[in-house]
Amino acid sequence: MLDRNKIKKKVPVEDFVVLIRKYSPKDIEDSGHAFKRLSQRQREIFTIEEIAKLLLKERPFLVGIQENENYAVFFKHKGKNLRIILRLEFQKVKIVTFYYILEWQIPKI
């Protein structure tokens, strides 16, 4: 069985940075359930504006495309590894989900 969340292709970080910076902060949206896993306290810390700022201003250390065509983007954030799953659409970036991962959970691609 095919794991739709498995990364099938590594994307050069610089290529992703050029691509994502074509969008503006107002183009980055919650897909509808990106924040559902978070506690109320976490929702105060992580806002869509904070995620947009991270995507547009910071440089990820790893980027890949999953079997389901979503991007998996990995950042160092406040001393932890943050994985953001997003879908690029014609005029929007939809944040599917995001969460911290441990070092051993970083894919080897």
N, C-alpha and C positions, 0 to 999 in steps of 0.2 A: 504494500500500500504506500502511496506517495504522501510524504509529509509536506503539506502545503506551506508550513512555516520554516522549512529548512532553506538555508541560503544556497542558491544554485550558482551564483556568480558574484565574484568580488568586483566592486566598482572602485576605480582609483579615487582617493579622497578628493583630490583637486578637481576632478570631473564633477563630483557631487557638489562641491562648494560652488563652482561656477553655475551649475544647474539650479540649486536651491536659492541662490542670490538673485535669480531672475524674478522671484516672488517678493512681495512686500509683506509686512506683518499682518495687514488686514486680509491677505489671501490665505493665511494659515488658520485652520478651523478644527474643532473637535469633531470627530466622526459621529459622535452621539454617545459613545460609551468609553472614551479614553480616560475619563476621570472617575468612573463608577467604582473602580477598585480602591480608590483612595479614601482615607479617613477624612473627617472634617478638618483636622489639623493640617493634613497633607494638602488638602484643597486650598488652604490659605497660603501655603508655600508655593505650590505648583499651580500656576494659572496658564491659560493658553498664551497669554502675553509673555510669560517667562519661557515657555517652550519655544515660542517664535523667536525670542531674543537669542536663545541658545542656538537654534538652527541657523539663524542668519548672521550671527556675530562670532560664534565659536567654531573651532575646527574639530571635526570628529577624528577619532583614531582608526576607525574601521567602518566601511560601508559595504553592504551587499544587497542583492536582489533575491527575495525569497521565491519559492516555487509559485506562490500566489500573486506574484508581481509586485508585492509591497516591498518597500525599502526597509532594511534594518540598519539603523544608524547608531553608532556607539560613541559615547562621549565620556571623558573623565569629568565628573561633576562633583565638586565639594569632596574630593578624595575618594569617590566611589565610581563604579562603572554604571553608566546609564544607557539603557537600550531603548530607543524610540522606534516604533514601527509606524511608518507613514505610507500614504498612497498619494502619488502625484497625479493630479487631474489637469485638464487643460488650463484652468485659471485658478485652481485651488490646490492647497496641500492639506490633506485630511490626516489628522493625527489619529491613528487607530488605537494605539496604546503605548505606554511607556512604563518602565520599571527599572529598579536597580538590580544588577546581577553581580555575582561573585566572579572572581578572576577565572576560575576553572570553567565558568559558563560562557566565556567569550569564545565564539566559534573559531576554529582553525581553518581558515579558507585561503 
